Amino acid sequence: MRLLRRHDHHVDVAGGCAAAQRVRARTQAARIVLPTARRACRGGAGGRALTDQVMVSIDLGEIHFS
């Protein structure tokens, strides 16, 4: 199974700057694989993600479906 690990885009609300969203960790709940750690970093020259310039950081835990 292959999951999205990186999504490159431009952030319109931040003046159209380049960004790269990266998923670093995953968990499984009810047989569904979900990302638990997501970072949105500024994009640099040549499509490189500037990992020292984090714009958004999201960490999820204890995911359950009912």
PyMOL Python script that loads the backbone (N, CA, C, O; Angstrom):
from pymol import cmd

cmd.read_pdbstr("""\
ATOM      1  N   MET A   1       0.847  -1.176   0.000  1.00  0.00           N
ATOM      2  CA  MET A   1       0.000   0.000   0.000  1.00  0.00           C
ATOM      3  C   MET A   1       0.894   1.241   0.000  1.00  0.00           C
ATOM      4  O   MET A   1       1.832   1.337   0.791  1.00  0.00           O
ATOM      5  N   ARG A   2       0.603   2.171  -0.874  1.00  0.00           N
ATOM      6  CA  ARG A   2       1.367   3.418  -0.944  1.00  0.00           C
ATOM      7  C   ARG A   2       0.480   4.566  -0.501  1.00  0.00           C
ATOM      8  O   ARG A   2      -0.665   4.690  -0.934  1.00  0.00           O
ATOM      9  N   LEU A   3       1.021   5.390   0.356  1.00  0.00           N
ATOM     10  CA  LEU A   3       0.298   6.548   0.858  1.00  0.00           C
ATOM     11  C   LEU A   3       1.031   7.825   0.491  1.00  0.00           C
ATOM     12  O   LEU A   3       2.249   7.817   0.308  1.00  0.00           O
ATOM     13  N   LEU A   4       0.293   8.921   0.385  1.00  0.00           N
ATOM     14  CA  LEU A   4       0.879  10.222   0.095  1.00  0.00           C
ATOM     15  C   LEU A   4       1.855  10.596   1.208  1.00  0.00           C
ATOM     16  O   LEU A   4       1.485  10.585   2.383  1.00  0.00           O
ATOM     17  N   ARG A   5       3.100  10.928   0.851  1.00  0.00           N
ATOM     18  CA  ARG A   5       4.101  11.329   1.836  1.00  0.00           C
ATOM     19  C   ARG A   5       4.431  12.808   1.748  1.00  0.00           C
ATOM     20  O   ARG A   5       4.851  13.417   2.731  1.00  0.00           O
ATOM     21  N   ARG A   6       4.238  13.389   0.557  1.00  0.00           N
ATOM     22  CA  ARG A   6       4.585  14.795   0.385  1.00  0.00           C
ATOM     23  C   ARG A   6       3.641  15.418  -0.628  1.00  0.00           C
ATOM     24  O   ARG A   6       3.287  14.800  -1.632  1.00  0.00           O
ATOM     25  N   HIS A   7       3.237  16.656  -0.349  1.00  0.00           N
ATOM     26  CA  HIS A   7       2.346  17.403  -1.243  1.00  0.00           C
ATOM     27  C   HIS A   7       2.915  18.801  -1.407  1.00  0.00           C
ATOM     28  O   HIS A   7       2.923  19.583  -0.456  1.00  0.00           O
ATOM     29  N   ASP A   8       3.395  19.129  -2.614  1.00  0.00           N
ATOM     30  CA  ASP A   8       3.935  20.461  -2.900  1.00  0.00           C
ATOM     31  C   ASP A   8       2.822  21.349  -3.450  1.00  0.00           C
ATOM     32  O   ASP A   8       2.017  20.911  -4.272  1.00  0.00           O
ATOM     33  N   HIS A   9       2.783  22.593  -2.992  1.00  0.00           N
ATOM     34  CA  HIS A   9       1.742  23.512  -3.445  1.00  0.00           C
ATOM     35  C   HIS A   9       2.176  24.942  -3.150  1.00  0.00           C
ATOM     36  O   HIS A   9       3.242  25.168  -2.578  1.00  0.00           O
ATOM     37  N   HIS A  10       1.351  25.898  -3.540  1.00  0.00           N
ATOM     38  CA  HIS A  10       1.579  27.311  -3.227  1.00  0.00           C
ATOM     39  C   HIS A  10       0.471  27.767  -2.288  1.00  0.00           C
ATOM     40  O   HIS A  10      -0.696  27.437  -2.499  1.00  0.00           O
ATOM     41  N   VAL A  11       0.823  28.517  -1.261  1.00  0.00           N
ATOM     42  CA  VAL A  11      -0.125  28.965  -0.243  1.00  0.00           C
ATOM     43  C   VAL A  11      -0.640  30.352  -0.638  1.00  0.00           C
ATOM     44  O   VAL A  11       0.063  31.350  -0.479  1.00  0.00           O
ATOM     45  N   ASP A  12      -1.863  30.405  -1.149  1.00  0.00           N
ATOM     46  CA  ASP A  12      -2.446  31.667  -1.615  1.00  0.00           C
ATOM     47  C   ASP A  12      -2.590  32.693  -0.494  1.00  0.00           C
ATOM     48  O   ASP A  12      -2.337  33.878  -0.707  1.00  0.00           O
ATOM     49  N   VAL A  13      -2.996  32.249   0.703  1.00  0.00           N
ATOM     50  CA  VAL A  13      -3.221  33.191   1.805  1.00  0.00           C
ATOM     51  C   VAL A  13      -1.921  33.736   2.390  1.00  0.00           C
ATOM     52  O   VAL A  13      -1.947  34.648   3.216  1.00  0.00           O
ATOM     53  N   ALA A  14      -0.772  33.175   1.962  1.00  0.00           N
ATOM     54  CA  ALA A  14       0.533  33.653   2.425  1.00  0.00           C
ATOM     55  C   ALA A  14       1.310  34.287   1.265  1.00  0.00           C
ATOM     56  O   ALA A  14       2.539  34.237   1.226  1.00  0.00           O
ATOM     57  N   GLY A  15       0.577  34.876   0.332  1.00  0.00           N
ATOM     58  CA  GLY A  15       1.229  35.563  -0.776  1.00  0.00           C
ATOM     59  C   GLY A  15       1.706  34.651  -1.883  1.00  0.00           C
ATOM     60  O   GLY A  15       2.518  35.059  -2.714  1.00  0.00           O
ATOM     61  N   GLY A  16       1.217  33.418  -1.911  1.00  0.00           N
ATOM     62  CA  GLY A  16       1.586  32.489  -2.975  1.00  0.00           C
ATOM     63  C   GLY A  16       2.943  31.835  -2.793  1.00  0.00           C
ATOM     64  O   GLY A  16       3.541  31.369  -3.763  1.00  0.00           O
ATOM     65  N   CYS A  17       3.442  31.793  -1.552  1.00  0.00           N
ATOM     66  CA  CYS A  17       4.761  31.178  -1.332  1.00  0.00           C
ATOM     67  C   CYS A  17       4.682  29.658  -1.529  1.00  0.00           C
ATOM     68  O   CYS A  17       3.638  29.040  -1.317  1.00  0.00           O
ATOM     69  N   ALA A  18       5.801  29.082  -1.934  1.00  0.00           N
ATOM     70  CA  ALA A  18       5.880  27.636  -2.129  1.00  0.00           C
ATOM     71  C   ALA A  18       5.903  26.932  -0.775  1.00  0.00           C
ATOM     72  O   ALA A  18       6.488  27.430   0.186  1.00  0.00           O
ATOM     73  N   ALA A  19       5.257  25.768  -0.713  1.00  0.00           N
ATOM     74  CA  ALA A  19       5.222  24.991   0.529  1.00  0.00           C
ATOM     75  C   ALA A  19       5.247  23.506   0.200  1.00  0.00           C
ATOM     76  O   ALA A  19       4.884  23.092  -0.901  1.00  0.00           O
ATOM     77  N   ALA A  20       5.678  22.718   1.167  1.00  0.00           N
ATOM     78  CA  ALA A  20       5.686  21.266   1.048  1.00  0.00           C
ATOM     79  C   ALA A  20       5.104  20.691   2.327  1.00  0.00           C
ATOM     80  O   ALA A  20       5.624  20.931   3.417  1.00  0.00           O
ATOM     81  N   GLN A  21       4.031  19.937   2.193  1.00  0.00           N
ATOM     82  CA  GLN A  21       3.460  19.250   3.355  1.00  0.00           C
ATOM     83  C   GLN A  21       4.019  17.849   3.373  1.00  0.00           C
ATOM     84  O   GLN A  21       3.995  17.146   2.363  1.00  0.00           O
ATOM     85  N   ARG A  22       4.529  17.440   4.536  1.00  0.00           N
ATOM     86  CA  ARG A  22       5.138  16.122   4.686  1.00  0.00           C
ATOM     87  C   ARG A  22       4.482  15.362   5.822  1.00  0.00           C
ATOM     88  O   ARG A  22       4.185  15.928   6.874  1.00  0.00           O
ATOM     89  N   VAL A  23       4.258  14.065   5.599  1.00  0.00           N
ATOM     90  CA  VAL A  23       3.702  13.178   6.612  1.00  0.00           C
ATOM     91  C   VAL A  23       4.833  12.290   7.099  1.00  0.00           C
ATOM     92  O   VAL A  23       5.529  11.663   6.300  1.00  0.00           O
ATOM     93  N   ARG A  24       5.017  12.237   8.438  1.00  0.00           N
ATOM     94  CA  ARG A  24       6.142  11.471   8.982  1.00  0.00           C
ATOM     95  C   ARG A  24       5.733  10.228   9.747  1.00  0.00           C
ATOM     96  O   ARG A  24       6.536   9.302   9.863  1.00  0.00           O
ATOM     97  N   ALA A  25       4.541  10.167  10.266  1.00  0.00           N
ATOM     98  CA  ALA A  25       4.140   9.006  11.075  1.00  0.00           C
ATOM     99  C   ALA A  25       2.724   8.606  10.697  1.00  0.00           C
ATOM    100  O   ALA A  25       1.935   9.420  10.217  1.00  0.00           O
ATOM    101  N   ARG A  26       2.421   7.336  10.923  1.00  0.00           N
ATOM    102  CA  ARG A  26       1.090   6.823  10.592  1.00  0.00           C
ATOM    103  C   ARG A  26       0.602   5.911  11.710  1.00  0.00           C
ATOM    104  O   ARG A  26       1.386   5.359  12.482  1.00  0.00           O
ATOM    105  N   THR A  27      -0.724   5.772  11.769  1.00  0.00           N
ATOM    106  CA  THR A  27      -1.324   4.812  12.686  1.00  0.00           C
ATOM    107  C   THR A  27      -2.494   4.161  11.969  1.00  0.00           C
ATOM    108  O   THR A  27      -2.928   4.632  10.918  1.00  0.00           O
ATOM    109  N   GLN A  28      -2.998   3.087  12.534  1.00  0.00           N
ATOM    110  CA  GLN A  28      -4.130   2.403  11.926  1.00  0.00           C
ATOM    111  C   GLN A  28      -5.275   2.366  12.924  1.00  0.00           C
ATOM    112  O   GLN A  28      -5.088   2.002  14.085  1.00  0.00           O
ATOM    113  N   ALA A  29      -6.464   2.745  12.464  1.00  0.00           N
ATOM    114  CA  ALA A  29      -7.678   2.700  13.290  1.00  0.00           C
ATOM    115  C   ALA A  29      -8.783   2.112  12.428  1.00  0.00           C
ATOM    116  O   ALA A  29      -9.056   2.607  11.334  1.00  0.00           O
ATOM    117  N   ALA A  30      -9.410   1.064  12.916  1.00  0.00           N
ATOM    118  CA  ALA A  30     -10.487   0.389  12.178  1.00  0.00           C
ATOM    119  C   ALA A  30     -10.014   0.003  10.774  1.00  0.00           C
ATOM    120  O   ALA A  30     -10.754   0.155   9.802  1.00  0.00           O
ATOM    121  N   ARG A  31      -8.785  -0.493  10.674  1.00  0.00           N
ATOM    122  CA  ARG A  31      -8.163  -0.925   9.427  1.00  0.00           C
ATOM    123  C   ARG A  31      -7.957   0.202   8.416  1.00  0.00           C
ATOM    124  O   ARG A  31      -7.737  -0.065   7.235  1.00  0.00           O
ATOM    125  N   ILE A  32      -8.024   1.445   8.859  1.00  0.00           N
ATOM    126  CA  ILE A  32      -7.769   2.608   8.007  1.00  0.00           C
ATOM    127  C   ILE A  32      -6.454   3.236   8.461  1.00  0.00           C
ATOM    128  O   ILE A  32      -6.291   3.564   9.636  1.00  0.00           O
ATOM    129  N   VAL A  33      -5.519   3.401   7.531  1.00  0.00           N
ATOM    130  CA  VAL A  33      -4.222   3.993   7.847  1.00  0.00           C
ATOM    131  C   VAL A  33      -4.339   5.515   7.721  1.00  0.00           C
ATOM    132  O   VAL A  33      -4.780   6.033   6.696  1.00  0.00           O
ATOM    133  N   LEU A  34      -3.932   6.221   8.790  1.00  0.00           N
ATOM    134  CA  LEU A  34      -4.052   7.674   8.843  1.00  0.00           C
ATOM    135  C   LEU A  34      -2.730   8.311   9.237  1.00  0.00           C
ATOM    136  O   LEU A  34      -1.975   7.738  10.022  1.00  0.00           O
ATOM    137  N   PRO A  35      -2.438   9.500   8.695  1.00  0.00           N
ATOM    138  CA  PRO A  35      -1.222  10.197   9.129  1.00  0.00           C
ATOM    139  C   PRO A  35      -1.415  10.785  10.522  1.00  0.00           C
ATOM    140  O   PRO A  35      -2.494  11.280  10.846  1.00  0.00           O
ATOM    141  N   THR A  36      -0.367  10.732  11.348  1.00  0.00           N
ATOM    142  CA  THR A  36      -0.465  11.300  12.696  1.00  0.00           C
ATOM    143  C   THR A  36       0.481  12.468  12.913  1.00  0.00           C
ATOM    144  O   THR A  36       0.323  13.209  13.884  1.00  0.00           O
ATOM    145  N   ALA A  37       1.455  12.650  12.039  1.00  0.00           N
ATOM    146  CA  ALA A  37       2.375  13.786  12.157  1.00  0.00           C
ATOM    147  C   ALA A  37       2.512  14.433  10.784  1.00  0.00           C
ATOM    148  O   ALA A  37       2.984  13.806   9.836  1.00  0.00           O
ATOM    149  N   ARG A  38       2.096  15.686  10.686  1.00  0.00           N
ATOM    150  CA  ARG A  38       2.143  16.423   9.420  1.00  0.00           C
ATOM    151  C   ARG A  38       2.849  17.744   9.655  1.00  0.00           C
ATOM    152  O   ARG A  38       2.587  18.435  10.639  1.00  0.00           O
ATOM    153  N   ARG A  39       3.751  18.091   8.737  1.00  0.00           N
ATOM    154  CA  ARG A  39       4.469  19.353   8.806  1.00  0.00           C
ATOM    155  C   ARG A  39       4.347  20.056   7.464  1.00  0.00           C
ATOM    156  O   ARG A  39       4.536  19.434   6.419  1.00  0.00           O
ATOM    157  N   ALA A  40       4.036  21.335   7.485  1.00  0.00           N
ATOM    158  CA  ALA A  40       4.021  22.163   6.279  1.00  0.00           C
ATOM    159  C   ALA A  40       5.192  23.127   6.385  1.00  0.00           C
ATOM    160  O   ALA A  40       5.219  24.000   7.253  1.00  0.00           O
ATOM    161  N   CYS A  41       6.158  22.959   5.491  1.00  0.00           N
ATOM    162  CA  CYS A  41       7.368  23.781   5.484  1.00  0.00           C
ATOM    163  C   CYS A  41       7.379  24.654   4.245  1.00  0.00           C
ATOM    164  O   CYS A  41       6.719  24.357   3.249  1.00  0.00           O
ATOM    165  N   ARG A  42       8.131  25.726   4.324  1.00  0.00           N
ATOM    166  CA  ARG A  42       8.320  26.564   3.141  1.00  0.00           C
ATOM    167  C   ARG A  42       9.087  25.773   2.095  1.00  0.00           C
ATOM    168  O   ARG A  42       9.923  24.930   2.418  1.00  0.00           O
ATOM    169  N   GLY A  43       8.788  26.060   0.845  1.00  0.00           N
ATOM    170  CA  GLY A  43       9.491  25.420  -0.258  1.00  0.00           C
ATOM    171  C   GLY A  43      10.658  26.280  -0.694  1.00  0.00           C
ATOM    172  O   GLY A  43      10.560  27.507  -0.729  1.00  0.00           O
ATOM    173  N   GLY A  44      11.760  25.636  -1.024  1.00  0.00           N
ATOM    174  CA  GLY A  44      12.951  26.365  -1.439  1.00  0.00           C
ATOM    175  C   GLY A  44      13.267  26.145  -2.904  1.00  0.00           C
ATOM    176  O   GLY A  44      12.451  25.609  -3.653  1.00  0.00           O
ATOM    177  N   ALA A  45      14.435  26.554  -3.300  1.00  0.00           N
ATOM    178  CA  ALA A  45      14.886  26.426  -4.681  1.00  0.00           C
ATOM    179  C   ALA A  45      14.989  24.957  -5.082  1.00  0.00           C
ATOM    180  O   ALA A  45      15.379  24.108  -4.281  1.00  0.00           O
ATOM    181  N   GLY A  46      14.639  24.675  -6.312  1.00  0.00           N
ATOM    182  CA  GLY A  46      14.754  23.315  -6.817  1.00  0.00           C
ATOM    183  C   GLY A  46      13.768  22.342  -6.213  1.00  0.00           C
ATOM    184  O   GLY A  46      13.977  21.132  -6.298  1.00  0.00           O
ATOM    185  N   GLY A  47      12.697  22.829  -5.604  1.00  0.00           N
ATOM    186  CA  GLY A  47      11.692  21.953  -5.009  1.00  0.00           C
ATOM    187  C   GLY A  47      12.063  21.368  -3.663  1.00  0.00           C
ATOM    188  O   GLY A  47      11.380  20.468  -3.176  1.00  0.00           O
ATOM    189  N   ARG A  48      13.126  21.856  -3.052  1.00  0.00           N
ATOM    190  CA  ARG A  48      13.528  21.364  -1.728  1.00  0.00           C
ATOM    191  C   ARG A  48      12.619  21.935  -0.660  1.00  0.00           C
ATOM    192  O   ARG A  48      12.236  23.103  -0.730  1.00  0.00           O
ATOM    193  N   ALA A  49      12.272  21.134   0.320  1.00  0.00           N
ATOM    194  CA  ALA A  49      11.509  21.603   1.483  1.00  0.00           C
ATOM    195  C   ALA A  49      12.486  22.184   2.495  1.00  0.00           C
ATOM    196  O   ALA A  49      13.481  21.545   2.838  1.00  0.00           O
ATOM    197  N   LEU A  50      12.208  23.385   2.973  1.00  0.00           N
ATOM    198  CA  LEU A  50      13.057  24.023   3.987  1.00  0.00           C
ATOM    199  C   LEU A  50      12.550  23.582   5.355  1.00  0.00           C
ATOM    200  O   LEU A  50      11.724  24.262   5.964  1.00  0.00           O
ATOM    201  N   THR A  51      13.044  22.447   5.837  1.00  0.00           N
ATOM    202  CA  THR A  51      12.518  21.820   7.050  1.00  0.00           C
ATOM    203  C   THR A  51      12.757  22.640   8.314  1.00  0.00           C
ATOM    204  O   THR A  51      12.132  22.374   9.340  1.00  0.00           O
ATOM    205  N   ASP A  52      13.639  23.623   8.265  1.00  0.00           N
ATOM    206  CA  ASP A  52      13.855  24.481   9.432  1.00  0.00           C
ATOM    207  C   ASP A  52      12.869  25.657   9.447  1.00  0.00           C
ATOM    208  O   ASP A  52      12.890  26.461  10.379  1.00  0.00           O
ATOM    209  N   GLN A  53      12.006  25.767   8.426  1.00  0.00           N
ATOM    210  CA  GLN A  53      11.007  26.838   8.350  1.00  0.00           C
ATOM    211  C   GLN A  53       9.605  26.228   8.337  1.00  0.00           C
ATOM    212  O   GLN A  53       8.925  26.250   7.311  1.00  0.00           O
ATOM    213  N   VAL A  54       9.179  25.689   9.465  1.00  0.00           N
ATOM    214  CA  VAL A  54       7.877  25.036   9.589  1.00  0.00           C
ATOM    215  C   VAL A  54       6.783  26.100   9.734  1.00  0.00           C
ATOM    216  O   VAL A  54       6.863  26.966  10.606  1.00  0.00           O
ATOM    217  N   MET A  55       5.761  26.026   8.873  1.00  0.00           N
ATOM    218  CA  MET A  55       4.630  26.964   8.938  1.00  0.00           C
ATOM    219  C   MET A  55       3.473  26.378   9.750  1.00  0.00           C
ATOM    220  O   MET A  55       2.804  27.094  10.495  1.00  0.00           O
ATOM    221  N   VAL A  56       3.243  25.072   9.601  1.00  0.00           N
ATOM    222  CA  VAL A  56       2.154  24.397  10.319  1.00  0.00           C
ATOM    223  C   VAL A  56       2.666  23.054  10.804  1.00  0.00           C
ATOM    224  O   VAL A  56       3.335  22.330  10.067  1.00  0.00           O
ATOM    225  N   SER A  57       2.347  22.724  12.060  1.00  0.00           N
ATOM    226  CA  SER A  57       2.725  21.453  12.652  1.00  0.00           C
ATOM    227  C   SER A  57       1.478  20.827  13.276  1.00  0.00           C
ATOM    228  O   SER A  57       0.843  21.434  14.138  1.00  0.00           O
ATOM    229  N   ILE A  58       1.126  19.611  12.842  1.00  0.00           N
ATOM    230  CA  ILE A  58      -0.074  18.935  13.354  1.00  0.00           C
ATOM    231  C   ILE A  58       0.335  17.549  13.836  1.00  0.00           C
ATOM    232  O   ILE A  58       0.933  16.775  13.088  1.00  0.00           O
ATOM    233  N   ASP A  59       0.010  17.240  15.093  1.00  0.00           N
ATOM    234  CA  ASP A  59       0.248  15.915  15.661  1.00  0.00           C
ATOM    235  C   ASP A  59      -1.073  15.390  16.216  1.00  0.00           C
ATOM    236  O   ASP A  59      -1.743  16.070  16.994  1.00  0.00           O
ATOM    237  N   LEU A  60      -1.441  14.174  15.812  1.00  0.00           N
ATOM    238  CA  LEU A  60      -2.690  13.554  16.271  1.00  0.00           C
ATOM    239  C   LEU A  60      -2.373  12.311  17.077  1.00  0.00           C
ATOM    240  O   LEU A  60      -1.359  11.655  16.838  1.00  0.00           O
ATOM    241  N   GLY A  61      -3.232  11.984  18.029  1.00  0.00           N
ATOM    242  CA  GLY A  61      -3.059  10.786  18.829  1.00  0.00           C
ATOM    243  C   GLY A  61      -4.398  10.232  19.274  1.00  0.00           C
ATOM    244  O   GLY A  61      -5.405  10.942  19.261  1.00  0.00           O
ATOM    245  N   GLU A  62      -4.414   8.986  19.661  1.00  0.00           N
ATOM    246  CA  GLU A  62      -5.608   8.300  20.139  1.00  0.00           C
ATOM    247  C   GLU A  62      -6.780   8.471  19.182  1.00  0.00           C
ATOM    248  O   GLU A  62      -7.817   9.025  19.548  1.00  0.00           O
ATOM    249  N   ILE A  63      -6.609   7.996  17.967  1.00  0.00           N
ATOM    250  CA  ILE A  63      -7.646   8.100  16.943  1.00  0.00           C
ATOM    251  C   ILE A  63      -8.552   6.878  17.025  1.00  0.00           C
ATOM    252  O   ILE A  63      -8.078   5.742  17.024  1.00  0.00           O
ATOM    253  N   HIS A  64      -9.871   7.121  17.095  1.00  0.00           N
ATOM    254  CA  HIS A  64     -10.860   6.042  17.188  1.00  0.00           C
ATOM    255  C   HIS A  64     -12.034   6.368  16.276  1.00  0.00           C
ATOM    256  O   HIS A  64     -12.377   7.535  16.087  1.00  0.00           O
ATOM    257  N   PHE A  65     -12.638   5.352  15.722  1.00  0.00           N
ATOM    258  CA  PHE A  65     -13.876   5.495  14.958  1.00  0.00           C
ATOM    259  C   PHE A  65     -14.976   4.750  15.700  1.00  0.00           C
ATOM    260  O   PHE A  65     -14.748   3.682  16.268  1.00  0.00           O
ATOM    261  N   SER A  66     -16.161   5.326  15.687  1.00  0.00           N
ATOM    262  CA  SER A  66     -17.290   4.623  16.326  1.00  0.00           C
ATOM    263  C   SER A  66     -18.524   4.705  15.443  1.00  0.00           C
ATOM    264  O   SER A  66     -19.577   4.177  15.803  1.00  0.00           O
TER     265      SER A  66
END
""", "prot")
cmd.dss("prot")
cmd.show_as("cartoon", "prot")
cmd.util.cbc("prot")
cmd.orient("prot")
